[in-house]
Amino acid sequence: MENLIKTEFKVPTREQVSSTNQEIFDGLNKALGMVPNLYATLAYSDHGLKRYLDFQNSKTSLSNKEKEAVNLIVSQVNGCIYCQSAHLVLGKMNGFDDAQLLDIRKGKSENAKLNALVKLAAELTKNRGNASTGNVEDFFNQGYTKENLVDLILQISDKTAMNYLHNLTKVPVDFPIAPAL
């Protein structure tokens, strides 16, 4: 789909954002060695970056590995090349190998529990929160709880927000580009 926005979104620099966002940029630089372009884009809002990071970093019943699986499949379904690229890197940092990451992008996993999570996350994303009884039952049969279901939906919303931001703004991807499937 063609990007019809007349206003180009350039990644704001530290000097172009509020003092609150400058402090967050400094913290990100210290922690990550960079400010990812999509995070910097959130800094167009005086409150957006902090609000998002607080949400993203809040406690959840999902493990980091499970969160990365959800982030990757949601980004795949939503067609966000920025987030696919970022979460391939983060997925490796959380213990996935290339073959496992490719499977997740294709909506599956050889691990039965992770497979149930990925299938449900993909379906919820595609169908705007609706899912088949079979995928929901499989999720619970694999040992997930109602708490996990709530946290899955919150994780999907976290990633969908960033997918939408990049799909609209098209800021440059500052991670190795995810290969096409």
Sine and cosine of phi, psi and omega as CSV:
sin_phi,cos_phi,sin_psi,cos_psi,sin_omega,cos_omega
0.00,0.00,0.67,-0.74,-0.03,-1.00
-0.97,0.25,0.66,-0.75,0.07,-1.00
-0.99,0.14,0.92,-0.39,-0.10,-1.00
-1.00,-0.09,0.15,0.99,-0.04,-1.00
-0.96,0.29,0.77,-0.64,0.02,-1.00
-0.99,0.14,-0.47,0.89,0.01,-1.00
-1.00,0.06,0.86,-0.52,0.03,-1.00
-0.98,0.17,0.70,-0.72,0.06,-1.00
-1.00,-0.09,0.96,-0.29,0.12,-0.99
-1.00,-0.04,0.52,-0.85,0.02,-1.00
-0.95,0.32,0.86,-0.51,-0.01,-1.00
-0.93,0.36,0.58,-0.81,0.06,-1.00
-1.00,0.04,0.19,-0.98,0.02,-1.00
-0.82,0.58,-0.65,0.76,-0.05,-1.00
-0.93,0.36,-0.31,0.95,-0.07,-1.00
-1.00,-0.10,0.00,1.00,-0.06,-1.00
-0.91,-0.41,0.23,-0.97,-0.02,-1.00
-0.88,0.47,0.30,-0.95,0.01,-1.00
-0.88,0.48,-0.58,0.81,0.06,-1.00
-0.88,0.48,-0.72,0.69,0.01,-1.00
-0.93,0.36,-0.52,0.85,0.07,-1.00
-0.87,0.49,-0.66,0.75,0.04,-1.00
-0.89,0.46,-0.65,0.76,0.01,-1.00
-0.92,0.39,-0.66,0.75,0.07,-1.00
-0.84,0.55,-0.69,0.72,0.01,-1.00
-0.87,0.49,-0.68,0.73,0.02,-1.00
-0.91,0.42,-0.66,0.75,0.03,-1.00
-0.91,0.42,-0.68,0.74,0.04,-1.00
-0.86,0.51,-0.66,0.75,0.00,-1.00
-0.92,0.38,-0.68,0.74,-0.07,-1.00
-0.98,0.20,-0.65,0.76,-0.13,-0.99
-0.94,-0.35,-0.23,0.97,-0.09,-1.00
0.98,0.18,0.10,1.00,-0.02,-1.00
-0.24,-0.97,0.23,-0.97,0.21,-0.98
-0.93,-0.37,0.96,-0.29,0.01,-1.00
-0.81,0.59,0.64,-0.77,-0.07,-1.00
-0.81,0.58,-0.61,0.79,-0.03,-1.00
-0.94,0.33,-0.58,0.82,0.11,-0.99
-0.90,0.43,-0.70,0.72,0.01,-1.00
-0.86,0.51,-0.60,0.80,0.01,-1.00
-0.89,0.45,-0.56,0.83,0.08,-1.00
-0.87,0.49,-0.41,0.91,-0.06,-1.00
-0.96,0.27,-0.05,1.00,0.21,-0.98
-0.86,0.51,-0.48,0.87,0.09,-1.00
-1.00,-0.07,0.74,-0.67,0.02,-1.00
-0.87,0.49,-0.42,0.91,-0.07,-1.00
-0.91,-0.41,-0.24,0.97,-0.14,-0.99
-0.88,0.48,-0.71,0.70,-0.06,-1.00
-0.91,0.42,-0.75,0.66,0.01,-1.00
-0.89,0.45,-0.69,0.72,-0.01,-1.00
-0.87,0.50,-0.71,0.71,-0.01,-1.00
-0.92,0.39,-0.73,0.69,-0.02,-1.00
-0.89,0.46,-0.61,0.79,0.06,-1.00
-0.88,0.48,-0.69,0.72,0.01,-1.00
-0.91,0.41,-0.75,0.66,-0.05,-1.00
-0.88,0.48,-0.60,0.80,-0.09,-1.00
-1.00,-0.08,0.11,0.99,0.00,-1.00
-0.96,0.28,0.35,-0.94,-0.04,-1.00
-0.91,0.42,0.52,-0.85,0.00,-1.00
-0.53,-0.85,0.37,-0.93,0.06,-1.00
-0.99,0.12,-0.14,0.99,0.03,-1.00
-1.00,0.07,0.62,-0.79,0.07,-1.00
-0.95,0.31,0.27,-0.96,0.05,-1.00
-0.87,0.50,-0.62,0.79,0.01,-1.00
-0.90,0.43,-0.69,0.73,0.04,-1.00
-0.90,0.43,-0.66,0.75,0.04,-1.00
-0.87,0.49,-0.67,0.74,0.00,-1.00
-0.92,0.40,-0.61,0.80,0.06,-1.00
-0.88,0.47,-0.70,0.71,0.03,-1.00
-0.90,0.43,-0.73,0.69,0.00,-1.00
-0.84,0.55,-0.66,0.75,-0.06,-1.00
-0.95,0.33,-0.72,0.69,-0.03,-1.00
-0.93,0.36,-0.61,0.79,0.03,-1.00
-0.90,0.44,-0.68,0.73,0.02,-1.00
-0.90,0.43,-0.58,0.81,0.05,-1.00
-0.91,0.41,-0.77,0.64,-0.01,-1.00
-0.87,0.49,-0.64,0.77,-0.03,-1.00
-0.99,0.12,-0.02,1.00,0.07,-1.00
0.91,0.41,0.57,0.82,-0.02,-1.00
-0.99,-0.15,0.97,-0.23,-0.02,-1.00
-0.91,0.41,-0.56,0.83,0.02,-1.00
-0.87,0.49,-0.80,0.60,-0.08,-1.00
-0.95,0.31,-0.55,0.84,0.11,-0.99
-0.86,0.51,-0.72,0.69,-0.03,-1.00
-0.89,0.45,-0.74,0.67,-0.01,-1.00
-0.89,0.46,-0.68,0.74,-0.10,-1.00
-0.99,0.16,-0.24,0.97,0.21,-0.98
-0.93,0.37,-0.67,0.74,0.05,-1.00
-0.91,0.42,-0.75,0.66,-0.03,-1.00
-0.92,0.38,-0.55,0.84,0.06,-1.00
-0.88,0.47,-0.67,0.74,0.06,-1.00
-0.90,0.44,-0.65,0.76,0.02,-1.00
-0.89,0.45,-0.39,0.92,-0.01,-1.00
-0.98,-0.21,0.28,0.96,0.19,-0.98
0.98,-0.20,0.03,1.00,0.06,-1.00
-0.99,0.10,0.55,-0.84,0.13,-0.99
-0.99,-0.14,0.08,-1.00,-0.07,-1.00
-0.85,0.52,-0.68,0.73,-0.03,-1.00
-0.90,0.43,-0.65,0.76,0.02,-1.00
-0.91,0.41,-0.66,0.75,0.01,-1.00
-0.91,0.42,-0.62,0.78,0.05,-1.00
-0.90,0.44,-0.70,0.71,0.05,-1.00
-0.86,0.51,-0.71,0.71,-0.01,-1.00
-0.87,0.49,-0.69,0.72,0.03,-1.00
-0.87,0.49,-0.48,0.88,0.03,-1.00
-1.00,0.06,0.01,1.00,0.09,-1.00
1.00,0.05,0.48,0.88,-0.02,-1.00
-0.46,-0.89,0.18,-0.98,0.10,-1.00
-0.45,-0.90,0.55,-0.84,0.07,-1.00
-0.95,0.32,-0.40,0.92,0.08,-1.00
-0.98,0.21,0.87,-0.49,-0.12,-0.99
-0.86,0.51,-0.66,0.75,-0.03,-1.00
-0.93,0.37,-0.72,0.69,0.02,-1.00
-0.91,0.41,-0.58,0.82,0.04,-1.00
-0.86,0.50,-0.70,0.72,0.02,-1.00
-0.89,0.46,-0.65,0.76,0.01,-1.00
-0.91,0.42,-0.74,0.67,-0.04,-1.00
-0.91,0.42,-0.69,0.72,0.00,-1.00
-0.88,0.47,-0.69,0.72,-0.01,-1.00
-0.93,0.38,-0.68,0.74,0.01,-1.00
-0.87,0.49,-0.68,0.74,0.01,-1.00
-0.89,0.45,-0.71,0.70,-0.04,-1.00
-0.92,0.40,-0.69,0.73,0.03,-1.00
-0.87,0.50,-0.63,0.78,0.00,-1.00
-0.93,0.37,-0.75,0.66,-0.01,-1.00
-0.88,0.48,-0.62,0.78,-0.15,-0.99
-0.96,-0.28,0.36,0.93,0.10,-1.00
0.79,0.61,0.73,0.68,0.09,-1.00
0.99,-0.10,-0.02,1.00,0.04,-1.00
-0.98,-0.20,0.57,-0.82,-0.02,-1.00
-0.53,-0.85,0.42,-0.91,0.03,-1.00
-0.95,0.31,0.48,-0.88,0.05,-1.00
-0.85,0.53,-0.63,0.78,-0.03,-1.00
-0.88,0.48,-0.71,0.70,0.00,-1.00
-0.93,0.36,-0.59,0.81,0.04,-1.00
-0.93,0.38,-0.70,0.71,0.01,-1.00
-0.89,0.45,-0.66,0.75,0.03,-1.00
-0.88,0.48,-0.66,0.75,0.05,-1.00
-0.83,0.56,-0.78,0.62,0.00,-1.00
-0.94,0.35,-0.61,0.79,0.02,-1.00
-0.90,0.43,-0.39,0.92,0.03,-1.00
-1.00,0.09,0.06,1.00,0.09,-1.00
0.98,-0.22,0.01,1.00,0.07,-1.00
-0.96,0.27,0.41,-0.91,-0.08,-1.00
-0.90,-0.43,0.08,-1.00,0.08,-1.00
-0.90,0.44,-0.57,0.82,0.09,-1.00
-0.87,0.50,-0.71,0.70,0.04,-1.00
-0.87,0.49,-0.61,0.79,0.01,-1.00
-0.90,0.43,-0.71,0.71,0.05,-1.00
-0.87,0.49,-0.72,0.70,-0.01,-1.00
-0.92,0.40,-0.53,0.85,0.10,-1.00
-0.89,0.46,-0.72,0.69,0.00,-1.00
-0.89,0.45,-0.64,0.77,0.05,-1.00
-0.91,0.41,-0.61,0.79,0.04,-1.00
-0.91,0.41,-0.65,0.76,0.06,-1.00
-0.87,0.49,-0.67,0.74,-0.02,-1.00
-0.92,0.38,-0.61,0.79,0.06,-1.00
-0.84,0.54,-0.79,0.61,-0.09,-1.00
-0.96,0.29,-0.60,0.80,0.01,-1.00
-0.87,0.49,-0.63,0.78,0.03,-1.00
-0.86,0.51,-0.71,0.70,0.00,-1.00
-0.94,0.34,-0.60,0.80,0.06,-1.00
-0.86,0.50,-0.72,0.69,-0.01,-1.00
-0.90,0.43,-0.65,0.76,-0.01,-1.00
-0.88,0.47,-0.71,0.70,0.00,-1.00
-0.95,0.30,-0.66,0.75,-0.01,-1.00
-0.86,0.51,-0.49,0.87,0.02,-1.00
-1.00,0.08,-0.72,0.70,-0.13,-0.99
-1.00,0.09,-0.48,0.88,-0.01,-1.00
0.84,0.55,0.57,0.82,0.05,-1.00
-0.89,0.45,0.45,-0.89,-0.05,-1.00
-0.85,0.52,0.63,-0.77,0.06,-1.00
-0.98,0.18,0.84,-0.55,-0.03,-1.00
-0.94,-0.34,0.56,0.83,0.13,-0.99
-0.75,-0.66,0.31,-0.95,0.11,-0.99
-0.83,0.55,0.76,-0.65,-0.10,-0.99
-0.91,0.40,0.75,-0.66,0.06,-1.00
-0.90,0.44,0.75,-0.66,0.04,-1.00
-0.92,0.39,0.52,-0.86,0.07,-1.00
-0.91,0.42,0.53,-0.85,0.05,-1.00
-0.99,0.13,0.00,0.00,0.00,0.00
